[in-house]
């Protein structure tokens, strides 16, 4: 199974989602590979800081140009592969979508982000779907600020794309930033935190969708 966390829009929390999901699967005794296809290599930085006594997550850097070829080889070695698809570059995003069995599309619930995500679906998802058939996945609302109104207009615009949307929500919490700086998931860093509960909810919902 290959899951790509991908959107052309930057700043949507792709690495946060990818690393937390990787740990969630690894904690269930799955042999997990996290592929960092983002030129910024944030997932690789996270892995370098990861304590050795925590559930193991293999992480490799793989440029988008090699993604399709190498993924076919790696599938035989791992139970699950998560791709941190990076952003901004259409070719990166297209490669991450093309290799995936399921895509998680993090996005902010704002009108500008809705427009950017709409472009991602038009320029990437629909093009890949035309080649490989249906692209399975769901949109995930992320970086939501506590104490503010969840942007209704942005939500509705994104839901109009006709692509599934997760019920689970990821808020903009300092716990995620502190956890990733120590090579941990939110659940490992602060097991009773709201961030840990959000990832637990997302993992359960994602698992039931696969």
N, C-alpha and C positions, 0 to 999 in steps of 0.2 A: 504494500500500500504506500502510495506517495501522496503527501499532502503539501501543497505549496501555499505559503502565506505571502500574498502578493497584491500589490496595487501600484500603479505608476506614481501616485501622489506620495510625496515624502512626508515624514512627520506624523504618520498614522499609528505608530507603535508596532510595526511588523516584527522587529526583532524581539520586543517584549513578549508578543504573542507566541512567536516561534519557540523561543527558549523555554517559556513556561509550559507550553504543550509538550515539548520534547521531554521535560522532566516528568510531567504527568504520565506520559506513556512509559517512560523508563521505570517509574515507580511501580508499574503494573507488570514488571519483569519482561518488558518488551525490549528487544535489541534494537536500539534507536540510533539512526544516523541523522545528524542535522547538517544540511548542506548550506554553507554560506555563499550565496551567489551575488551578494551585495558588494560592490567595490570598496565600501567603507569597512567591511569585515567586522562588524559589530558582534556577530555571533562567535567568531573566532576569539575576539577579545574576551568575551564572556567565558568561553571554555578555558582560556589560559588562567583565569582567576578562580576556576571551580575547585573546591576542596575535594581531595581524593576519596574521602570517606562517604561521599554522597553518591546516589545512584549514577552509574556511568552513562554519559551521553557522548558518543563519538561525534566530532565536528571536523569537517573539512571545508576548505575553500575551493570553489569550483567556478570558473568564469562561465558566463552564459553560453559562450561559443562551444564549450565542451559538455554542456549539461546533458543534452539528449544522448550523446554517445556514452558518457560515463554512467549515467543513471541506469541504463539498461544492464550494465555490468554489476552495479552495486545492488540492484534489486534482489539478486540471488543471495546476498550476504547478510541482509538486515530484514528484520520483521517489518520495520516501518522507517520510511525516509521522510523527513520534514525539510522543505526548502524555504529558506529565508530569501525571498525573491528580490529584495532591494526595491528600488523605485527610480523614477525619472526617465529611465532609458527604455524605450518601447521594446527593443530587442531582448533586453533582460526579462521584462515582464512576459513577453510572448514565449520565451523559452521555458520559464517557470510554469506557465499555464499548460504548455504543450505536454510536459512530462507528467503532469499531475493526474491522479485519480479523483482528487477532490481539492478545490481551492477555497481558502479562507481569505476574504477580501476586507481587510481593516479599513475603516473610513470614519472621518468625523461627520457628525450630523449637522453640517452647515451647508448653505447654498453653494459657496465656492467649492467645497469638497464634493458636493453632489455633482456639480458640473464636471470636475476632474475625474471622478469615478465613472461618470457617464461616458467620458471619452475613453477611459480604460476598457469599458465593456464594448464600445464601438470599434476601437482600434485594435484590441487584443483578443478579448474573449470571443467575440463573434467571428473573428478571422480564424482563430484556432478551432472553434466549433465547426466551421465550414470544412475544415480539413480532417478532423478526427471524430466528428459527431458531437453529441451533446457534451458540454462541459458542466460537470457536477460541482456544486459548492454552495457557499452562502456568504452574504455580507455580514460583517461584524462591526457594530458601532463601538468606537474606542475613544480614548482621551477625553471622556466626558468630565466636565468640571462640576464637582460637588457644589450644591447650593445655587446652581443656575438652572434655568429652564432648559430642558432637553429640547433642542431645536426641532420643533414640530415640522416646519417647512422643509428643512433638510431631510428629515426622516421620510416624509411623504414623497419627496422627489426621488430619493433612492429606492424606495419601495415600488415606485412606478416602473422601474427597470424590468420588473417581472422576474427578478432573480430572488431566490430565498434569502431571508434575513434571520439571523440568530436572535432568539429571545434574550440570550445572555448579553450583558453589557460590560464593557471594560472602562472604568473610570480613571481619571488622571490622578493617580495616587503616588505619593512619595515612596511608598513601600516598593513599588515596581522598580524605581530608580535605584533605591538602596540595595535591593536584592540583586539586580543585574550587575551592579558594581562589585559584588562579592562572588559572582559566578553561581548564584543560586536562583531558585524560583521563588515566587512570593510565598508559597506554602512552606518552603524550607526556611526562609528568612523570618517569617512571622506567621506561624500556622493558624492563629486565631484571627488574623486580620481580614478586613473586608476584601482586600485584593486576593487573598488566598481563596475566599469563598467565590469570588467572581471567576477565577480560573477553574475551580472545581465545577461550577455550573457550566462553563463553556466546554470543559472536557467531557462532561456527561452528555451534553447536547450534541457535540461533535461525534462522539462515539456512537450515538444512536443513529446518526445520519450516514455513517460509512457503510 
